[in-house]
Amino acid sequence: MNRAAEIIQTILPVVTVLLIGILCRRKKLITREGINALKNVVVNITLPAVLLAAFATTTYTFMDIVIPVLMFFVCLAAWALGKAAKGFLKMESRFVPYLTTGFEAGMLGYALFTMLYGSGRTADFARIDLGQVLFVFTLYKILLSHEDSKGKADLGGLLKEMILSPIIIAIVCGVLIGATGLYQALIPSGISGIFTACTDFVSAPTSMLILLTIGYDLVFSDIPWAATAKVVAVRFVILMILRFALVGILHLFWPEVNLTPAINVMFILPPPFVLPVFADDADQRVYVSSALSMSTLVSIIGFAVLAVLG
């Protein structure tokens, strides 16, 4: 297969499913309730199966402790730089720092990474994702809640949400199965093969369902283009700076480990899709939703660029 065909083979399925999602919204083939149900299936069933398998079948080193910590502080640095940029560039929305940090890995990142590099390398992406998941489920939501109209953060509720999240449960169970050597120990008996067959079957529709729901939500009408492009550009600059810093650190201390593809995909992703929930007035919801839509479009373009670069 020539290079052009390989690129088309990678990009065209993504574009096709996105267009199907857009068509489903315009022709009302799927209701909003139906799309929300599909998202719940992904978040609560198929994506946890992806993560369970990824963490159960990987090998663990000291690096697997350091990387999530580094990623947590990268997200914190992106938030701080976004807050500084908000003041320097006189951007009015309080959501600017939250639009410059965090990554929608669950509802987009795993789908794009798998399309580019295959399910066999999902563990690489999961390593990078773990730190930002912990950031989003803890400090990100605490800061957002602290700045809401009530000015109070429900720390107990946030902790409960994190502990009971199927994604977190899947990660913890996967790490326990992998780090204890249980998965490797069960290979001779064939039980590990049964485990893999089950998780592969459950996780198979993940990418398609994610991209379908993303396409459904891609709405570009009524976007305040100037303000939205400004915050998306600020996010891009901040994340590219931090991306080069993170890659440099990893290459310095672990030159034998190549996590650059996973980092590249992570750093082109949009902010967490949960953000509009915290927008406390109509104008802010439009601003945040517009920024997420434009950031998602940038992610798809970035995906195409990565596919071309190979």
BAFI-3210 file (N, C-alpha, C; in Angstrom, 3 decimals, decimal comma, padded with zeros to 6 digits):
// residues 310
n [1|2|3|4|5|6|7|8|9|10|11|12|13|14|15|16|17|18|19|20|21|22|23|24|25|26|27|28|29|30|31|32|33|34|35|36|37|38|39|40|41|42|43|44|45|46|47|48|49|50|51|52|53|54|55|56|57|58|59|60|61|62|63|64|65|66|67|68|69|70|71|72|73|74|75|76|77|78|79|80|81|82|83|84|85|86|87|88|89|90|91|92|93|94|95|96|97|98|99|100|101|102|103|104|105|106|107|108|109|110|111|112|113|114|115|116|117|118|119|120|121|122|123|124|125|126|127|128|129|130|131|132|133|134|135|136|137|138|139|140|141|142|143|144|145|146|147|148|149|150|151|152|153|154|155|156|157|158|159|160|161|162|163|164|165|166|167|168|169|170|171|172|173|174|175|176|177|178|179|180|181|182|183|184|185|186|187|188|189|190|191|192|193|194|195|196|197|198|199|200|201|202|203|204|205|206|207|208|209|210|211|212|213|214|215|216|217|218|219|220|221|222|223|224|225|226|227|228|229|230|231|232|233|234|235|236|237|238|239|240|241|242|243|244|245|246|247|248|249|250|251|252|253|254|255|256|257|258|259|260|261|262|263|264|265|266|267|268|269|270|271|272|273|274|275|276|277|278|279|280|281|282|283|284|285|286|287|288|289|290|291|292|293|294|295|296|297|298|299|300|301|302|303|304|305|306|307|308|309|310]
n.u [000,852|000,611|001,941|000,093|-002,365|-002,356|-002,513|-005,022|-006,569|-006,345|-007,350|-009,867|-011,919|-012,350|-013,247|-015,518|-017,220|-017,565|-018,984|-021,269|-022,281|-022,888|-024,841|-026,761|-027,648|-028,692|-030,663|-032,177|-031,956|-031,030|-031,856|-031,187|-031,234|-030,657|-028,000|-026,780|-027,160|-025,508|-023,044|-022,907|-022,692|-020,139|-018,463|-018,999|-018,822|-017,533|-015,098|-013,871|-013,320|-011,343|-009,288|-008,910|-007,861|-005,568|-003,959|-003,713|-002,190|000,276|003,765|005,431|007,333|009,582|009,246|006,562|005,367|006,407|005,679|002,766|002,774|004,372|002,705|000,460|001,462|002,119|-000,423|-001,305|000,520|-000,266|-002,774|-002,052|-000,498|-002,480|-004,125|-002,424|-002,161|-004,769|-005,015|-002,954|-003,650|-006,072|-008,501|-011,843|-013,488|-013,936|-013,374|-011,159|-008,554|-009,290|-009,871|-007,433|-006,158|-006,162|-007,499|-009,543|-009,411|-010,816|-013,301|-012,374|-009,542|-008,536|-009,804|-008,695|-005,957|-005,878|-006,713|-004,511|-002,217|-002,914|-004,451|-002,621|-000,757|-002,054|-001,556|000,618|-000,551|-002,369|-000,695|000,199|-002,241|-003,177|-002,155|-003,336|-006,007|-006,248|-005,713|-007,916|-010,078|-009,640|-008,039|-008,752|-011,601|-012,134|-011,123|-012,793|-015,329|-014,953|-014,938|-017,513|-020,930|-021,821|-019,551|-018,417|-016,846|-017,760|-016,161|-016,372|-018,265|-016,851|-014,703|-016,078|-017,185|-014,861|-013,775|-015,781|-015,946|-016,233|-014,066|-011,812|-011,952|-011,513|-008,897|-007,477|-008,006|-006,854|-004,154|-003,557|-003,890|-001,925|000,505|000,930|001,615|-000,300|-001,700|000,292|000,877|-001,365|-001,306|-000,280|-002,427|-004,428|-006,396|-005,846|-006,044|-008,776|-009,675|-008,597|-009,963|-012,584|-012,422|-011,552|-013,749|-015,811|-014,761|-014,551|-016,422|-015,744|-014,210|-015,761|-018,259|-017,517|-016,581|-018,899|-020,627|-019,139|-019,201|-021,952|-022,192|-020,781|-021,190|-021,207|-022,516|-023,413|-021,068|-018,871|-016,454|-013,998|-013,322|-013,353|-011,410|-009,203|-008,829|-008,483|-006,142|-004,371|-004,410|-003,246|-000,603|000,389|000,224|001,910|004,393|004,638|004,494|006,915|008,650|007,950|008,495|011,229|012,160|011,485|012,997|015,507|015,799|014,731|015,709|015,348|012,701|009,891|007,529|006,567|004,666|002,234|002,159|002,010|-000,559|-002,131|-001,682|-002,904|-005,531|-008,903|-010,134|-011,577|-014,812|-016,731|-016,816|-018,794|-020,885|-020,342|-020,609|-022,157|-023,981|-025,859|-024,299|-021,694|-021,852|-022,192|-019,742|-017,880|-018,762|-018,414|-015,638|-014,889|-015,937|-014,453|-011,884|-012,060|-012,293|-009,748|-008,301|-008,989|-007,859|-005,190|-004,877|-005,022|-002,678|-000,732|-001,192|-000,342|002,359|003,184]
n.v [-001,197|002,188|005,337|007,488|006,164|004,913|007,122|008,162|005,996|006,123|008,667|008,998|007,242|008,540|011,123|010,359|009,178|011,377|013,062|011,513|011,733|014,497|014,513|012,911|014,636|016,820|015,624|014,591|011,919|010,736|011,412|014,035|012,884|010,284|010,514|011,344|009,006|007,256|008,434|007,877|005,106|004,876|006,208|004,806|002,087|001,037|002,543|002,269|-000,484|-000,438|000,908|-000,778|-003,099|-001,979|-001,105|-003,477|-005,146|-004,007|-003,375|-002,390|000,330|002,525|004,847|004,906|005,905|008,438|009,772|010,290|012,156|014,214|014,929|015,858|018,212|019,560|020,126|021,805|023,894|024,774|025,794|027,916|029,493|030,120|031,692|033,839|034,745|035,528|037,881|039,428|039,662|040,790|039,302|038,575|036,465|034,280|031,695|031,287|030,305|027,656|026,731|026,514|024,362|020,848|017,890|016,353|013,383|011,004|011,116|011,604|011,459|008,736|007,503|008,812|008,283|005,491|005,124|006,138|004,740|002,195|-000,337|-001,719|-000,014|001,425|001,564|003,315|005,806|005,809|005,985|008,655|009,860|009,344|011,135|013,598|012,937|012,597|015,226|016,607|015,422|016,243|018,834|020,565|020,478|021,288|023,930|025,050|024,718|026,279|028,790|029,135|030,392|030,068|029,954|027,899|024,778|021,438|019,293|016,715|015,587|015,734|014,019|011,624|011,314|010,954|008,561|006,703|006,737|004,968|004,980|005,609|003,429|001,326|001,914|001,611|-001,107|-002,275|-001,542|-002,932|-005,598|-005,732|-004,723|-006,438|-008,724|-010,566|-010,854|-011,823|-014,168|-015,684|-016,355|-018,946|-020,652|-019,844|-018,133|-015,415|-014,900|-015,223|-013,091|-010,931|-011,299|-010,730|-008,020|-006,829|-007,283|-005,851|-003,274|-002,709|-001,018|001,552|003,741|004,414|005,118|007,285|009,176|009,517|010,784|013,089|014,286|014,792|016,809|018,882|022,040|024,967|027,314|030,640|031,151|033,170|034,269|035,759|036,126|033,459|032,242|033,507|032,510|029,825|029,926|030,870|028,692|026,767|027,764|027,785|025,034|023,898|024,892|023,665|021,047|020,635|020,997|018,848|016,589|016,983|016,617|013,914|012,647|013,274|011,924|009,357|008,146|005,851|005,318|005,874|008,050|010,067|010,008|009,525|011,795|013,792|013,353|013,745|016,467|017,838|017,740|018,881|020,990|019,605|018,201|018,585|021,151|023,223|022,740|024,120|026,730|029,690|031,463|032,402|033,641|032,932|030,155|029,908|030,943|029,128|026,667|027,241|027,534|024,913|023,552|024,696|024,017|021,262|020,933|021,874|019,813|017,644|018,482|018,553|015,820|014,871|016,025|014,684|012,120|012,390|013,043|010,727]
n.w [000,000|-000,930|000,345|000,252|000,143|002,641|004,347|003,645|004,389|007,124|007,819|006,515|007,669|010,160|009,402|007,983|009,952|011,636|009,889|009,564|012,139|012,190|010,182|011,411|013,405|011,919|010,325|012,255|013,003|015,246|018,560|020,989|023,512|022,826|021,913|024,289|025,725|024,274|024,842|027,564|027,459|026,318|028,244|030,598|030,023|027,482|027,161|029,770|029,504|027,529|028,929|031,125|029,894|028,726|030,901|032,312|030,730|030,428|031,254|034,263|035,540|037,355|035,964|035,331|037,517|037,750|035,353|035,372|037,493|036,435|034,288|035,625|036,770|034,459|033,448|035,495|035,173|032,641|033,226|034,954|033,210|031,384|032,974|033,420|030,779|030,289|031,829|030,704|028,014|028,267|028,343|028,885|029,927|032,677|032,262|030,725|031,735|032,194|029,744|028,632|029,662|030,621|029,011|026,568|026,643|027,045|025,555|023,024|022,595|022,887|020,756|018,487|018,860|018,718|016,075|014,749|015,739|016,522|018,629|020,109|021,236|023,111|025,830|026,070|025,555|027,642|029,844|029,693|029,892|032,473|034,453|033,714|033,957|036,706|037,446|036,260|037,589|040,140|041,101|038,983|038,854|041,438|041,485|039,523|040,721|042,958|041,860|041,000|040,932|043,518|044,953|046,398|046,905|046,548|048,088|049,110|047,391|044,968|045,497|045,892|043,348|041,863|042,964|042,436|039,709|036,695|034,922|036,508|038,273|036,470|035,651|038,086|038,685|036,424|036,727|039,107|038,249|036,281|037,479|039,635|038,407|037,792|035,364|033,571|034,911|034,459|031,828|030,914|031,579|029,947|030,751|030,726|028,023|027,623|029,159|027,668|025,243|026,027|026,922|024,557|022,888|024,159|024,073|021,389|019,816|020,630|019,444|017,151|018,297|019,891|017,977|016,489|018,335|018,763|016,222|016,075|017,951|016,840|016,128|014,345|013,977|014,970|016,380|018,259|016,539|016,647|019,433|020,207|018,557|019,567|022,222|021,636|020,140|022,086|023,843|022,168|021,780|024,418|025,079|023,163|023,930|026,462|025,646|024,223|026,355|028,063|026,419|026,110|028,760|029,217|027,232|028,148|030,613|030,189|027,616|026,132|025,959|024,008|024,054|022,586|020,350|021,770|023,414|021,485|020,364|022,648|023,216|021,173|021,684|022,548|025,318|028,401|027,863|029,751|030,632|029,827|031,600|033,891|033,201|034,006|032,869|029,901|027,855|028,582|028,338|025,569|024,725|025,873|024,786|022,074|021,969|022,583|020,365|018,243|019,085|018,925|016,172|015,457|016,622|014,977|012,593|013,426|013,907|011,273|010,274|011,815|010,850|008,222|008,606|009,710]
ca.u [000,000|001,433|001,789|-001,145|-003,478|-002,293|-003,009|-006,474|-007,153|-006,369|-008,145|-011,226|-012,916|-012,646|-014,075|-016,806|-018,076|-017,927|-020,039|-022,478|-022,799|-023,504|-026,060|-027,739|-028,245|-029,471|-031,830|-032,859|-031,950|-030,792|-032,235|-030,179|-031,246|-029,947|-026,572|-026,343|-027,096|-024,300|-021,904|-022,870|-022,163|-018,699|-017,788|-019,226|-018,653|-016,521|-013,794|-013,240|-012,767|-010,085|-008,292|-008,639|-006,952|-004,294|-003,143|-003,484|-001,225|001,539|004,768|005,527|008,641|009,548|008,780|005,101|004,953|006,860|004,979|001,518|003,082|004,790|001,543|-000,373|002,037|001,985|-001,786|-001,345|001,269|-001,097|-003,816|-001,409|-000,146|-003,741|-004,571|-001,549|-002,522|-006,069|-004,767|-002,069|-004,366|-007,359|-009,606|-012,801|-014,130|-013,242|-013,097|-009,954|-007,543|-009,796|-009,842|-006,040|-005,606|-007,029|-007,604|-010,664|-008,834|-011,813|-014,293|-011,774|-008,128|-008,290|-010,258|-007,716|-004,688|-006,036|-006,747|-003,157|-001,140|-003,421|-004,791|-001,478|000,024|-002,951|-000,945|001,446|-001,443|-002,960|000,309|000,144|-003,591|-003,463|-001,868|-004,310|-007,276|-006,203|-005,827|-009,282|-011,000|-009,350|-007,778|-009,506|-012,996|-012,157|-010,969|-014,016|-016,404|-014,646|-015,222|-018,881|-021,744|-021,963|-018,239|-018,046|-016,537|-018,217|-015,000|-016,841|-018,895|-015,814|-013,956|-016,955|-017,277|-013,599|-013,600|-016,801|-015,895|-015,825|-012,757|-010,817|-012,012|-010,869|-007,455|-006,957|-008,044|-005,863|-002,822|-003,395|-003,721|-000,649|001,666|001,147|002,028|-001,400|-002,010|001,334|000,790|-002,528|-001,134|-000,208|-003,731|-005,356|-007,375|-005,530|-006,595|-010,224|-009,797|-008,336|-011,058|-013,760|-012,212|-011,503|-015,108|-016,578|-014,180|-014,465|-017,125|-015,427|-013,806|-016,881|-019,268|-016,966|-016,554|-020,290|-021,151|-018,394|-019,786|-023,289|-022,066|-020,037|-022,084|-020,376|-023,342|-023,469|-019,806|-018,148|-015,219|-012,788|-013,009|-013,100|-010,112|-008,160|-008,546|-007,964|-004,752|-003,618|-004,257|-002,301|000,748|000,766|000,425|003,089|005,554|004,703|004,744|008,351|009,299|007,709|009,258|012,640|012,433|011,416|014,150|016,711|015,903|014,387|015,877|014,978|011,234|009,336|006,128|006,262|003,373|001,136|002,159|001,531|-002,018|-002,717|-001,568|-003,766|-006,925|-009,614|-010,328|-012,620|-016,142|-017,611|-016,689|-020,007|-021,760|-020,014|-020,880|-023,302|-024,914|-025,985|-023,164|-020,527|-022,047|-021,915|-018,293|-017,188|-019,141|-017,773|-014,223|-014,757|-016,178|-013,307|-010,743|-012,258|-011,928|-008,285|-007,812|-009,143|-006,812|-003,934|-004,879|-004,675|-001,257|000,038|-001,322|000,509|003,751|003,466]
ca.v [000,000|003,385|006,234|008,257|005,285|004,716|008,349|008,213|004,913|006,561|009,888|008,929|006,721|009,561|012,146|009,749|009,033|012,736|013,527|010,765|012,366|015,767|014,158|012,420|015,796|017,638|014,868|014,120|010,469|010,398|012,525|014,438|011,868|009,125|010,820|011,301|007,596|006,702|008,933|007,122|003,781|005,016|006,599|003,862|000,684|000,664|003,150|001,544|-001,754|-000,082|001,249|-001,990|-003,940|-001,289|-001,102|-004,852|-005,840|-003,285|-003,611|-001,196|000,763|003,780|005,876|004,926|006,742|009,810|010,395|010,930|013,331|015,255|015,362|016,641|019,554|020,197|020,666|022,936|024,976|025,296|026,628|029,136|030,301|030,627|032,781|034,968|035,236|036,196|039,247|040,138|039,913|041,408|038,410|038,805|035,278|033,593|030,324|031,220|029,362|026,285|026,366|026,328|023,177|019,674|017,275|015,423|012,118|009,942|011,205|011,857|011,113|007,313|007,181|009,306|007,574|004,133|005,199|006,422|003,843|000,868|-000,606|-002,311|001,009|002,209|001,747|004,525|006,954|005,729|006,496|010,109|010,290|009,153|012,354|014,641|012,481|012,940|016,686|017,038|014,942|016,826|020,269|021,273|020,634|022,071|025,340|025,456|024,824|027,401|030,022|029,201|031,458|029,847|030,191|026,800|023,517|020,244|018,411|015,352|015,134|015,547|012,823|010,488|011,190|010,404|007,180|005,849|006,833|003,708|005,151|005,468|002,040|000,494|002,170|001,004|-002,562|-002,630|-001,424|-004,042|-006,837|-005,690|-004,500|-007,606|-009,859|-011,521|-011,123|-012,691|-015,475|-016,417|-016,661|-020,391|-021,305|-019,354|-017,209|-014,067|-014,801|-015,007|-011,707|-010,041|-011,443|-010,028|-006,571|-006,411|-007,302|-004,751|-001,979|-002,573|000,122|002,803|004,832|004,818|005,800|008,578|010,092|009,805|011,794|014,324|014,874|015,282|018,036|019,922|023,090|026,150|028,514|031,569|031,189|034,451|033,763|036,476|035,781|032,022|031,970|034,050|031,593|028,583|030,203|030,941|027,312|026,086|028,245|027,303|023,587|023,557|025,172|022,622|019,785|020,534|020,845|017,491|015,667|017,168|015,988|012,460|012,214|013,448|010,925|008,028|008,235|004,599|005,224|006,821|008,401|011,270|009,907|009,693|013,196|014,582|013,237|014,367|017,926|018,462|017,520|020,033|020,934|018,654|018,541|018,860|022,560|024,044|022,512|025,097|028,085|030,102|032,312|031,989|034,127|032,121|028,829|030,034|031,146|027,881|025,664|027,619|027,216|023,461|023,150|025,086|023,210|019,916|021,031|021,956|018,467|016,803|018,940|018,052|014,369|014,705|016,366|013,565|011,000|012,675|012,977|009,312]
ca.w [000,000|-000,973|001,493|000,124|000,502|004,080|004,985|003,422|005,176|008,517|008,012|005,976|008,626|011,161|008,760|007,628|011,131|012,052|008,983|009,912|013,355|011,790|009,456|012,389|014,075|010,984|009,868|013,466|013,023|016,650|019,438|021,970|024,567|022,288|021,921|025,694|026,109|023,670|025,621|028,818|027,131|026,140|029,486|031,688|029,641|026,484|027,455|030,885|029,012|026,865|029,942|031,906|029,117|028,504|032,120|032,770|029,869|030,325|032,293|035,100|036,004|038,112|035,043|035,323|038,647|037,491|034,226|035,794|038,310|035,486|033,512|036,543|036,897|033,149|033,410|036,421|034,531|031,552|033,875|035,440|032,038|030,850|033,852|033,124|029,452|030,420|032,278|029,780|026,756|028,619|027,967|029,958|030,497|033,775|031,843|029,892|032,243|032,116|028,332|028,222|030,322|030,573|027,692|026,412|026,192|027,079|024,493|021,715|022,487|022,654|019,402|017,526|019,045|018,194|014,613|014,252|016,166|016,833|020,034|020,802|021,930|023,959|027,153|026,017|025,709|028,976|030,787|029,633|030,280|033,897|035,207|033,426|034,527|038,132|037,530|035,935|038,605|041,455|041,193|037,933|039,275|042,679|041,105|038,833|041,700|043,845|041,155|040,505|041,517|044,946|045,550|047,272|046,239|047,248|048,044|049,329|046,154|043,962|045,867|045,621|041,894|041,375|043,410|041,829|038,256|036,051|034,310|037,573|038,750|035,448|035,716|039,318|038,530|035,418|037,334|040,055|037,490|035,570|038,345|040,499|037,579|037,684|033,950|033,035|035,563|033,946|030,405|030,623|031,750|028,929|031,332|030,258|026,674|027,778|029,640|026,537|024,281|026,569|026,899|023,149|022,337|024,755|023,710|019,931|019,195|021,320|018,551|016,317|019,115|020,293|016,839|016,132|019,256|018,515|015,023|016,426|018,751|016,128|015,625|014,143|013,828|016,118|017,125|018,264|015,957|017,086|020,820|020,292|017,931|020,446|023,331|021,047|019,788|023,349|024,305|021,286|022,064|025,757|025,068|022,372|024,790|027,480|024,953|023,979|027,658|028,547|025,575|026,442|030,054|029,059|026,436|028,961|031,682|029,676|026,153|025,469|025,911|023,032|024,303|021,799|019,652|022,724|023,825|020,346|020,281|023,842|023,236|020,165|022,079|023,124|026,769|028,819|027,386|030,883|031,012|029,734|032,751|034,924|032,701|034,801|032,132|028,499|027,068|028,907|027,751|024,139|024,593|026,192|023,790|020,817|022,099|022,505|018,974|017,429|019,528|018,369|014,758|015,436|016,930|013,783|011,664|013,986|013,647|009,849|010,129|012,388|009,928|007,061|009,034|009,992]
c.u [000,885|001,070|000,477|-002,352|-003,522|-002,861|-004,525|-007,175|-007,258|-007,355|-009,610|-012,244|-013,323|-013,591|-015,460|-017,739|-018,476|-019,076|-021,355|-023,120|-023,502|-024,832|-027,157|-028,410|-029,159|-030,736|-032,644|-033,002|-031,727|-031,163|-031,076|-030,098|-030,506|-028,447|-026,029|-026,233|-025,845|-023,052|-021,777|-022,335|-020,644|-017,997|-017,874|-018,940|-017,471|-015,153|-013,139|-012,664|-011,438|-008,981|-007,923|-007,636|-005,583|-003,398|-002,844|-002,367|000,111|002,501|005,027|006,950|008,469|009,005|007,262|004,529|005,264|006,017|003,635|001,746|003,502|003,590|000,599|000,142|002,068|000,606|-001,917|-000,616|000,460|-002,200|-003,220|-001,025|-001,396|-004,277|-003,731|-001,897|-003,841|-005,889|-003,968|-002,800|-005,753|-008,541|-010,577|-013,302|-013,287|-012,843|-011,821|-008,915|-007,978|-009,881|-008,420|-005,402|-006,613|-007,206|-008,790|-010,146|-009,904|-012,746|-013,695|-010,366|-007,865|-008,709|-009,205|-006,394|-004,758|-006,059|-005,349|-002,176|-001,606|-003,628|-003,617|-000,638|-000,835|-002,345|-000,060|000,585|-002,050|-001,983|000,269|-001,189|-003,800|-003,254|-002,896|-005,703|-007,344|-006,336|-007,272|-010,261|-010,756|-009,231|-008,599|-010,942|-013,122|-012,055|-012,222|-015,158|-016,200|-015,000|-016,658|-019,674|-021,926|-020,651|-017,775|-017,795|-017,007|-017,116|-015,393|-017,463|-017,878|-015,018|-014,773|-017,052|-016,017|-013,476|-014,553|-016,805|-015,463|-014,443|-011,651|-010,779|-011,292|-009,357|-006,837|-006,915|-006,999|-004,451|-002,566|-003,146|-002,351|000,556|001,957|001,621|000,927|-001,707|-000,996|001,242|-000,335|-002,404|-001,071|-001,561|-004,741|-006,376|-007,126|-006,064|-008,093|-010,490|-009,627|-009,463|-012,291|-013,582|-012,142|-012,906|-015,922|-016,070|-014,204|-015,185|-016,735|-015,130|-014,973|-017,924|-018,789|-017,051|-017,967|-020,858|-020,436|-018,970|-021,156|-023,215|-021,307|-021,010|-021,278|-021,192|-023,311|-022,195|-019,238|-016,703|-013,964|-012,371|-012,645|-011,733|-008,968|-007,806|-008,014|-006,496|-003,869|-003,372|-003,193|-000,863|001,237|001,093|001,622|004,371|005,741|004,966|006,238|009,117|009,158|008,503|010,745|013,021|012,466|012,608|015,451|016,891|015,585|014,501|015,430|013,461|010,688|007,840|005,707|004,957|002,179|001,022|001,618|000,012|-002,678|-002,758|-002,297|-005,234|-007,571|-009,691|-011,432|-014,020|-017,129|-017,700|-017,980|-020,969|-021,560|-020,252|-022,201|-024,209|-024,836|-024,785|-021,918|-020,638|-021,754|-020,412|-017,537|-017,491|-018,495|-016,292|-013,989|-014,954|-014,981|-012,070|-010,844|-011,893|-010,409|-007,676|-007,887|-008,101|-005,447|-003,780|-004,463|-003,201|-000,375|-000,017|-000,412|001,978|004,167|004,028]
c.v [001,243|004,338|007,015|007,427|005,046|005,927|008,438|007,163|005,303|007,706|009,705|008,315|007,746|010,610|011,598|009,662|010,403|013,278|012,788|011,358|013,680|015,507|013,678|013,569|016,565|016,936|014,308|012,601|009,939|011,617|012,885|013,416|010,612|009,316|010,789|009,864|006,932|007,164|008,170|005,718|003,827|005,227|005,514|002,409|000,472|001,265|002,528|000,193|-001,533|000,127|000,041|-002,871|-003,292|-001,366|-002,512|-005,521|-005,125|-003,730|-002,298|-000,954|002,031|004,921|006,003|005,651|008,201|010,493|010,999|012,179|014,494|015,817|016,195|018,077|020,295|020,840|021,878|024,138|025,598|026,189|027,962|030,063|030,883|031,779|034,030|035,593|035,983|037,647|040,049|040,541|040,520|040,597|038,338|037,540|034,643|032,166|030,187|030,246|027,904|025,798|026,155|025,099|022,034|019,177|016,319|014,116|011,042|009,950|011,522|011,272|009,653|006,898|007,594|008,538|006,168|004,121|005,394|005,293|002,448|000,646|-001,181|-001,310|001,878|002,494|002,991|005,771|006,980|006,240|008,026|010,611|010,278|010,428|013,441|014,248|012,835|014,452|017,138|016,626|015,566|018,340|021,070|021,534|021,416|023,564|025,864|025,666|026,014|028,735|030,122|030,256|031,294|030,074|029,090|025,536|022,361|019,190|016,955|014,771|014,867|014,275|011,569|010,233|010,549|008,926|006,236|005,920|005,493|003,798|004,970|004,043|001,115|000,664|001,471|-000,518|-003,027|-002,590|-002,578|-005,358|-006,874|-005,626|-005,682|-008,825|-010,882|-011,873|-012,084|-014,100|-016,332|-016,781|-018,167|-021,092|-020,905|-018,360|-015,777|-013,840|-014,563|-013,574|-010,722|-010,100|-010,675|-008,514|-006,050|-006,322|-006,117|-003,400|-001,705|-001,348|001,485|003,947|005,341|005,598|007,188|009,573|010,442|010,901|013,131|015,033|015,472|016,632|019,152|020,905|024,380|027,418|029,319|031,581|032,606|034,205|034,443|036,062|034,308|031,674|032,435|033,059|030,264|028,757|030,255|029,538|026,594|026,484|027,699|025,813|023,170|023,805|024,050|021,250|019,597|020,354|019,413|016,462|015,763|016,493|014,470|011,932|012,314|012,313|009,504|008,027|006,978|004,456|006,295|007,025|009,628|011,151|010,121|011,145|014,077|014,544|013,935|015,885|018,613|018,376|018,792|019,920|019,940|019,121|018,845|020,351|023,374|023,870|023,586|026,535|028,577|031,122|031,956|032,412|033,289|030,722|028,847|030,138|029,835|026,815|025,954|027,265|025,706|022,968|023,480|024,274|021,787|019,889|021,098|020,572|017,552|017,184|018,445|016,551|014,099|014,984|015,236|012,348|011,167|012,520|011,544|009,093]
c.w [000,000|000,155|001,437|000,540|002,010|004,825|004,853|004,273|006,650|008,736|007,629|006,938|009,681|010,576|008,444|008,829|011,688|011,191|009,245|011,160|013,051|011,076|010,401|013,132|013,129|010,528|011,038|013,480|014,436|017,478|020,351|023,095|024,112|022,286|023,347|026,190|025,539|024,427|026,935|028,587|027,004|027,472|030,545|031,329|028,701|026,764|028,685|030,462|028,302|027,895|030,798|031,184|028,962|029,728|032,610|031,992|029,737|031,415|033,023|035,583|036,833|037,261|035,071|036,540|038,357|036,423|034,629|036,640|037,408|034,734|034,368|036,625|035,564|033,027|034,325|035,824|033,402|032,105|034,326|034,284|031,381|031,670|033,612|031,778|029,476|030,840|031,275|028,504|026,978|028,077|029,146|030,642|031,598|033,389|031,028|030,448|032,120|030,678|027,820|028,863|030,257|029,148|027,653|025,818|026,086|025,883|023,130|021,580|022,167|021,248|018,373|017,644|018,463|016,672|014,032|014,535|016,559|018,317|020,817|021,575|022,841|025,328|027,186|026,252|027,111|030,039|030,852|030,167|031,780|034,703|034,966|033,914|036,005|038,328|037,317|037,020|039,978|041,362|040,193|038,388|040,571|042,369|040,405|039,807|042,625|043,189|040,666|041,259|043,013|045,686|046,469|046,459|047,104|047,164|048,225|048,078|045,062|044,232|045,562|044,119|041,329|041,720|042,684|040,305|037,651|035,409|035,351|038,096|037,770|035,485|036,926|039,184|037,510|035,964|038,294|039,322|036,814|036,485|039,254|039,723|037,368|036,224|033,342|033,621|034,998|032,474|030,131|030,709|030,681|029,435|030,866|028,848|026,695|028,214|028,481|025,509|024,745|026,489|025,469|022,556|022,865|024,252|022,208|019,369|019,752|020,366|017,717|017,111|019,538|019,147|016,378|017,024|019,085|017,294|015,292|017,125|018,040|015,481|015,528|013,883|015,118|016,956|017,100|017,832|016,498|018,490|020,954|019,708|018,837|021,553|022,803|020,667|021,029|023,882|023,480|021,614|023,399|025,719|024,226|023,163|025,809|026,861|024,727|025,294|028,167|027,746|025,897|027,747|029,923|028,265|027,238|029,949|031,221|028,150|025,420|025,296|024,972|023,283|023,498|021,014|020,580|023,176|022,706|020,239|021,462|023,722|022,076|020,560|022,628|024,638|027,121|028,410|028,515|031,199|030,885|030,897|033,811|034,468|033,279|034,126|030,657|027,665|027,317|028,323|026,252|023,905|024,798|025,149|022,441|020,840|022,002|021,073|018,094|017,806|018,997|016,893|014,596|015,707|015,716|012,733|012,131|013,771|012,197|009,608|010,655|011,467|008,717|007,418|009,387|011,372]
res [m|n|r|a|a|e|i|i|q|t|i|l|p|v|v|t|v|l|l|i|g|i|l|c|r|r|k|k|l|i|t|r|e|g|i|n|a|l|k|n|v|v|v|n|i|t|l|p|a|v|l|l|a|a|f|a|t|t|t|y|t|f|m|d|i|v|i|p|v|l|m|f|f|v|c|l|a|a|w|a|l|g|k|a|a|k|g|f|l|k|m|e|s|r|f|v|p|y|l|t|t|g|f|e|a|g|m|l|g|y|a|l|f|t|m|l|y|g|s|g|r|t|a|d|f|a|r|i|d|l|g|q|v|l|f|v|f|t|l|y|k|i|l|l|s|h|e|d|s|k|g|k|a|d|l|g|g|l|l|k|e|m|i|l|s|p|i|i|i|a|i|v|c|g|v|l|i|g|a|t|g|l|y|q|a|l|i|p|s|g|i|s|g|i|f|t|a|c|t|d|f|v|s|a|p|t|s|m|l|i|l|l|t|i|g|y|d|l|v|f|s|d|i|p|w|a|a|t|a|k|v|v|a|v|r|f|v|i|l|m|i|l|r|f|a|l|v|g|i|l|h|l|f|w|p|e|v|n|l|t|p|a|i|n|v|m|f|i|l|p|p|p|f|v|l|p|v|f|a|d|d|a|d|q|r|v|y|v|s|s|a|l|s|m|s|t|l|v|s|i|i|g|f|a|v|l|a|v|l|g]
***
